[in-house]
């Protein structure tokens, strides 16, 4: 059974995060593929009113029937948080 309170909490967090951003840009540094798997090394630039957060990210995409079937991103959350709230 789905926990509706948990879903609501998650939806509120995502909404707050999206509202926090003005724009997002991505610079792909390297990309490699093997079969249906694509790896990307990139920097995501999150633009917001207080400035830009630059976050190095490693992404894995699994492609099936020409569409992304799975997408996983790996990054250092502390690196993001230190830029999002530099006084913390």
C-alpha positions in Angstrom: 0.0 0.0 0.0 1.2 3.5 -0.9 1.9 5.9 2.0 0.1 9.0 0.9 1.7 11.2 3.6 5.1 10.2 2.4 4.1 10.9 -1.2 2.8 14.3 -0.2 6.1 15.1 1.7 8.2 14.0 -1.3 6.0 16.2 -3.7 6.5 19.2 -1.4 10.2 18.7 -1.3 10.5 18.4 -5.1 8.3 21.5 -5.6 10.5 23.5 -3.2 13.6 22.4 -5.0 12.2 23.3 -8.5 11.1 26.7 -7.2 14.6 27.2 -5.8 16.0 27.0 -9.3 15.7 29.6 -12.0 17.5 27.6 -14.7 19.7 24.5 -15.2 22.4 24.0 -17.7 24.5 21.0 -18.3 28.0 20.8 -19.8 28.9 17.3 -20.9 32.7 16.6 -20.4 32.8 13.0 -21.6 30.4 10.4 -22.9 30.8 6.7 -23.5 28.5 3.9 -24.5 28.5 0.1 -24.4 25.5 -1.7 -25.7 22.4 -0.1 -24.3 24.3 1.8 -21.5 25.6 5.3 -21.8 27.8 7.0 -19.2 28.2 10.8 -18.9 30.7 12.9 -17.0 29.2 16.3 -16.8 28.8 19.5 -14.7 25.3 20.6 -13.9 24.9 24.3 -13.4 21.9 25.2 -11.2 21.1 28.9 -11.6 19.2 30.5 -8.7 18.6 34.0 -7.3 21.6 33.7 -4.9 24.0 32.5 -7.6 25.1 29.4 -9.5 25.8 26.0 -8.1 28.3 24.0 -10.1 27.9 20.2 -9.5 30.1 17.5 -11.1 27.9 14.5 -11.9 28.4 11.0 -13.3 25.3 9.7 -15.0 24.3 6.2 -16.2 21.5 5.8 -18.7 20.0 2.6 -19.9 18.3 2.8 -23.3 15.6 0.5 -24.5 13.6 0.9 -27.7 15.2 4.3 -28.3 14.1 5.7 -24.9 15.8 6.1 -21.6 14.6 3.2 -19.4 16.7 3.9 -16.4 18.6 7.0 -15.3 21.0 7.2 -12.3 23.1 10.1 -11.3 26.0 10.0 -8.9 27.3 13.2 -7.2 28.6 14.5 -3.9 25.6 15.9 -2.0 27.9 17.8 0.4 29.4 19.6 -2.5 25.9 20.7 -3.6 24.8 21.6 -0.1 27.9 23.7 0.6 27.2 25.8 -2.4 23.4 26.0 -1.8 23.9 27.2 1.8 27.5 28.4 2.1 26.9 29.7 5.7 26.1 26.1 7.0 
